[in-house]
Amino acid sequence: MTETLLPAPKRRPRPYRAPSRVGKEFLIRTFGCQMNEHDSERVAGLFESDGMTMTTDLGRADVVYINTCTIRENADNRLYGTLGQLKAIKDVNPEMTLMVGGCAAQKDRDYVRERAPWVDVVMGTHNLDRVLDLLDHAEHWGPITEVVDELQAMPSSLPVKRELPHSAWITIQVGCNNSCTFCIVPSVRGPEISRRPGDILDEVRRLVDDGVVEFTLLGQNVDTYGRDLALDGKRRPIFADLLRQVGAIDGVERIRFTSPHPNDFREDVALAMAETEAVCPQLHFPLQSGSDRVLRRMHRGYTAAKYRDRLAMARETIPDLAVSTDIIVGFPGETDDDFDETLELVSEAQFDSAFTFIFSPRPGTAAADYVGEFVDDAVIKERFGRLQQVQDRASLARNQALIGSVQEVISEGQSRKNFSIATTRARNGKLVHVHGHHPAGEKSMVRIEFAGHHHLGGVLI
């Protein structure tokens, strides 16, 4: 069949229609960040609104949606490996419709088609509201690619199927105005756009009525929320105000957010976190590097000293704060001295956890052009190992300090690896394993009796 490529101009909202795919089943596979997870929940909501039910069995799926990530090379490799496996299934079941969306599709629409011509729909990050229309087109007229450069509808305006009944993602902002030289997000998510606070608060109230008690506010840089809005021609909303307003809604028990930016994190946000009972004592505070020279080349906008000061301010202001971070090893031109400065800061900061990554050149970013300065793989591997050792010691020490403490936890359901254990989450974001059957959403008080590098063990009180 001939593929259709549409420029997809701005459209009116999809008119209501009766569900047309009753009895069909769909499967969604998500790669990447929380924003992608949130988008996948919206796609699932749209599929269910059309009469389909979710399955985890590829052999039963009539529609498969792959939500892609392109933040690192490994994400691309996983995508094309997955698409290769799906080709074999599609050869056996040619009626299955295969859809690819998300950041890789937004960035590499033509390359996805070249590598995987058996894909029926390629769509980007800005047109989730079109997923059923594109599915219609693929089923009736053949393959289609539709990738647009501007947001068509806020994801939170779409139907949703949440993974956990008690917990919800809330998009407060999409896109990013920063220019970090390693990051592809501004290219695939576009410029920063904030939702109006009234829309956010209305969504929270509706979700509370639906039984949700835990909310995660999503944005690429939540600290700059509201800078593009003017409520009365002069006043602009700020993130600290939004935290307080969400926390004041009856029924909201837990508020988390991701991600702040160290350059924009201010005392007003820390105070709002400390003074708003529902806001959890948890902060993801991406470092990336402890070297001022590397931070300048990354265009991060802060120095190591500024990072230390703001981290200290947050810990002094917010009791029992748990802090996680992101660190890139092997950024182009990183010297042994640069890495030693990172190692020193990580050792000093004693993060509760760290997401550590090997630098991955992303085509379209400034850092991808620093080819002559790429660090040797063997050097990166050695540095990465040393960093993990330092961070593992810190993670274990921070967790061991909680032994004997009493923590409020909410169950996320039984562990997939051991059904006799429930996976629960403390207010500080830490994973706590509890023996017994505890359905998702059940709240308990537990005493911590075990501490590992990446989780705690508790017994019910």
Phi, psi and omega in degrees: 000153177279132179280142176259133175242122183247141175285341176053076175293171179299140186234161170287161177302148180298127179292155179294142171215155179295145178306134185246357184237036178301132180096345178273160182236149180231155176227135178240131175241127187243130171249147170105211196272182179297328178297321176293320177299318178297315179299320180296324176297326178289319177299317178300320178298319178294318178298316180293325178296340179263011173098356182276161175239154183277144174226158173251003182259109181302328181292340181261345190288129172274331180228130176239126179244122178254115179263115195260160176233149177225021185292332179219160183300324181299327179294320176298315181298319179295321180300307186288333172294317178296317180295326176296318177295323181290334178299319180298321179290320180291330176297324179282325182235078184295346178283346178294135178260124182252122183241137177237121178231186176093196192291320179295322178293322178296319186276320191237045186306314183290323181291323176300316178298319181293316183284329186222073183294350179279356177288136182273324182225128169243122182220158187262199184274345189260000184228044177302327182297346183264006190299321180287323176297319180290324175297317175304312183299314182298320183288327187257330187233351176114182185304151182211142172241126177220106179232121183246160187262351180235147181299132180265326180201137175301132180307324183290352177275355185260160175302159184218145168240106185279144178291320179243128185294336184265355189231143182217145169275142176233113176286121175253347186195141173236156178080177184207139178258001179280169183228044178302130190289347180261355195252135180263353187305314180302330180286325186259342180249347176084184180288165185293129175226124180262144172280149177292140185300325180298322178294320179296313182294322177297319179295318179299316180298318179297320181290324175300317178298336180268005176099006180280135180239343184239131185231136173245117180276126188249134172194157178290329176210083188299335182296337179261012178307135173090352182295337180264006181249150172224112186282325181226025181090342181230306187282137176243141176290153177233161187296322179301318178298318181297319177302315180294320182292318177295319180294340181276352181282128179300133178100345177278116184255329181221135175232127171237169177206155177200138356240146171276167177241128183305330181289337185247356181287124185238168181296331181297324177290317179299319178295319178297322177296316183289325188265349180258111189303324185285339182287126184284147179281068184218132182220122171267119191230086188296122178271309182074311177202151176261005181260126178299323181296316179291319179300321177296317180290335176280347185062043182278336174087001178224163174257170176299322179295318178297319178299313180302316182297316184286327175294317178297318178300316181297317182290326177289330185272325188249111182297142173056038183287131172260131186237129172244167184208172172242141178221133176256128177255134175085028173301142184310129179087358180296123180264173176300321179295319178301313182293322178299324177294322175296313181299320179296316181292319180296318178297319181290319187288332180051060178295148175292325177201161180215137171266109185254133186228146169275135181307132180233113181292123180255117177308134182101350175258156181297321184294337179294340180271357181275040190303318182294349182248008179301138182277141181302140183302321181295322178294316179299316181300318180294318179295318181300318179297318179295319179297316180298322179298315180297315182290323178299321178297318181293316180300315180295316180297317180296322179287320180297331179295345181267353179299131183094344179281159177255129184234139171277127181234154172239130183288140172252013179104179183287146177298139178288337181271331182215102188291347179279355182241137175264141174268119181237165183233126176280168180298329179280006177088355183283146179279129180234120177273132181229129179292149178105174180265121181224106184297153180304133180099346180290131180259138181215164169250131182229152172259130182282125181237352181217145177224123172249186179293324190237359178204167176245163173236134183225160175240145182294143173265000000 
